[in-house]
Amino acid sequence: MTLHDQTFVVTGAASGIGAATAALLRASGAEVIGVDRNPAPEFPGTFVQGDLSTAEGVAAVADRVPHGITGLLNIAGVPGTAPWRLVLSVNVFGLRDLTRALLPKIADGGVVVNLASSVANGWAARSAEVARFAGAEDRAAALDAVAADPEVTGNSYRFSKECVRWLTLSAAAENLGRVRVVSVSPGPVQTPILEDFKKDHGRDKVEGAVALLGRAGEPGDIARTIAFLVGPGAAWINGTDICVDGGLGAHRATTAALAANA
Ligand SMILES: NC(=O)c1ccc[n+]([C@@H]2O[C@H](COP(=O)([O-])OP(=O)(O)OC[C@H]3O[C@@H](n4cnc5c(N)ncnc54)[C@H](O)[C@@H]3O)[C@@H](O)[C@H]2O)c1
């Protein structure tokens, strides 16, 4: 696949899945504009150091992006070991507001890819609350409104990714025929964030899942999926989620169903 004459903004580009995606797109001929709060000295393209946790930080990053880009890959994310307000600020409002700011700069036929997570696969059960939070215009008020809800503050990462699933649907619906918007939901992938997931979700649970699958995902597993989604082969894939979890979801769903029947 060749991506010559195409430019992609890749957030979270200094590490893990973002770095692997930037490298793969570059190797496929695309120009890449990387964004991260951390520096990336060897970055294979233009690099913008910026903080997506605040509205001001998002605006500063968006200002540096030219018109006519092909796509935005929202890969930056923080784990649930971080303070819950930060998790929701980056994973929900940072992603949403950067998307809003850059959509007018995305050429017709372009694409947005959002990194969700397989832990958010049950998002539809909370769709009303998710839609209310993710759509809130006043982010400080929205954060205050969930501060007393342990279901949100105690599961901030899962809730944030449930919001990403909703934001993907709503942005796809609002941009039909012009820009596709899809999400990717990885299972456990070997990047620096995986150690945080072990602390957040339980070491035994995460390591047990990896043992069951035979290996953790690699950043390249997810980068190749994203590269497919931005290319012509995915032209009719829009407003949906691609789960890339080695089959972990199949195991969990069938185990739960069979246990319920036992
Ligand atoms: N690794 C996994 O097991 C896994 C599983 C499911 C989903 N994901 C998601 O995939 C995405 C990429 O994660 P990863 O595994 O590559 O982790 P990672 O920690 O290697 O990379 C995340 C990047 O996001 C950047 N970032 C965090 N906060 C930022 C901010 N405020 N402004 C700008 N950049 C910021 C970090 O500096 C880092 O470079 C995340 O959204 C994560 O939630 C990862």
Ligand as a Chemical Component Dictionary entry (heavy atoms), coordinates in Angstrom:
data_LIG
# 
_chem_comp.id                   LIG 
_chem_comp.type                 NON-POLYMER 
_chem_comp.pdbx_formal_charge   0 
_chem_comp.three_letter_code    LIG 
# 
loop_
_chem_comp_atom.comp_id 
_chem_comp_atom.atom_id 
_chem_comp_atom.alt_atom_id 
_chem_comp_atom.type_symbol 
_chem_comp_atom.charge 
_chem_comp_atom.model_Cartn_x 
_chem_comp_atom.model_Cartn_y 
_chem_comp_atom.model_Cartn_z 
_chem_comp_atom.pdbx_ordinal 
LIG N1  N1  N 0  -1.048 -1.021 25.325 1  
LIG C1  C1  C 0  -2.247 -1.557 25.555 2  
LIG O1  O1  O 0  -2.370 -2.661 26.116 3  
LIG C2  C2  C 0  -3.496 -0.818 25.125 4  
LIG C3  C3  C 0  -4.707 -1.521 25.149 5  
LIG C4  C4  C 0  -5.877 -0.845 24.782 6  
LIG C5  C5  C 0  -5.822 0.479  24.403 7  
LIG N2  N2  N 1  -4.618 1.128  24.385 8  
LIG C6  C6  C 0  -4.623 2.540  23.994 9  
LIG O2  O2  O 0  -3.713 2.748  22.953 10 
LIG C7  C7  C 0  -3.230 4.087  22.988 11 
LIG C8  C8  C 0  -1.721 4.085  22.897 12 
LIG O3  O3  O 0  -1.209 3.474  24.066 13 
LIG P1  P1  P 0  0.220  2.783  24.153 14 
LIG O4  O4  O 0  -0.031 1.398  24.534 15 
LIG O5  O5  O -1 1.004  3.094  22.936 16 
LIG O6  O6  O 0  0.806  3.522  25.442 17 
LIG P2  P2  P 0  2.090  4.468  25.618 18 
LIG O7  O7  O 0  2.091  4.865  27.042 19 
LIG O8  O8  O 0  3.284  3.789  25.066 20 
LIG O9  O9  O 0  1.762  5.730  24.700 21 
LIG C9  C9  C 0  0.836  6.714  25.052 22 
LIG C10 C10 C 0  1.387  8.051  24.594 23 
LIG O10 O10 O 0  0.396  9.057  24.860 24 
LIG C11 C11 C 0  1.099  10.223 25.281 25 
LIG N3  N3  N 0  0.268  11.120 26.052 26 
LIG C12 C12 C 0  -0.314 10.861 27.257 27 
LIG N4  N4  N 0  -0.902 11.977 27.736 28 
LIG C13 C13 C 0  -0.705 12.952 26.817 29 
LIG C14 C14 C 0  -1.063 14.325 26.771 30 
LIG N5  N5  N 0  -1.710 14.931 27.775 31 
LIG N6  N6  N 0  -0.702 15.031 25.684 32 
LIG C15 C15 C 0  -0.013 14.447 24.673 33 
LIG N7  N7  N 0  0.380  13.154 24.690 34 
LIG C16 C16 C 0  0.037  12.408 25.750 35 
LIG C17 C17 C 0  2.234  9.652  26.142 36 
LIG O11 O11 O 0  3.270  10.601 26.356 37 
LIG C18 C18 C 0  2.668  8.440  25.345 38 
LIG O12 O12 O 0  3.707  8.747  24.440 39 
LIG C19 C19 C 0  -3.778 4.699  24.274 40 
LIG O13 O13 O 0  -4.905 5.490  23.971 41 
LIG C20 C20 C 0  -4.168 3.484  25.085 42 
LIG O14 O14 O 0  -5.195 3.786  26.012 43 
LIG C21 C21 C 0  -3.462 0.517  24.734 44 
# 
loop_
_chem_comp_bond.comp_id 
_chem_comp_bond.atom_id_1 
_chem_comp_bond.atom_id_2 
_chem_comp_bond.value_order 
_chem_comp_bond.pdbx_ordinal 
LIG N1  C1  SING 1  
LIG C1  O1  DOUB 2  
LIG C1  C2  SING 3  
LIG C2  C3  SING 4  
LIG C2  C21 DOUB 5  
LIG C3  C4  DOUB 6  
LIG C4  C5  SING 7  
LIG C5  N2  DOUB 8  
LIG N2  C6  SING 9  
LIG N2  C21 SING 10 
LIG C6  O2  SING 11 
LIG C6  C20 SING 12 
LIG O2  C7  SING 13 
LIG C7  C8  SING 14 
LIG C7  C19 SING 15 
LIG C8  O3  SING 16 
LIG O3  P1  SING 17 
LIG P1  O4  DOUB 18 
LIG P1  O5  SING 19 
LIG P1  O6  SING 20 
LIG O6  P2  SING 21 
LIG P2  O7  DOUB 22 
LIG P2  O8  SING 23 
LIG P2  O9  SING 24 
LIG O9  C9  SING 25 
LIG C9  C10 SING 26 
LIG C10 O10 SING 27 
LIG C10 C18 SING 28 
LIG O10 C11 SING 29 
LIG C11 N3  SING 30 
LIG C11 C17 SING 31 
LIG N3  C12 SING 32 
LIG N3  C16 SING 33 
LIG C12 N4  DOUB 34 
LIG N4  C13 SING 35 
LIG C13 C14 SING 36 
LIG C13 C16 DOUB 37 
LIG C14 N5  SING 38 
LIG C14 N6  DOUB 39 
LIG N6  C15 SING 40 
LIG C15 N7  DOUB 41 
LIG N7  C16 SING 42 
LIG C17 O11 SING 43 
LIG C17 C18 SING 44 
LIG C18 O12 SING 45 
LIG C19 O13 SING 46 
LIG C19 C20 SING 47 
LIG C20 O14 SING 48 
# 
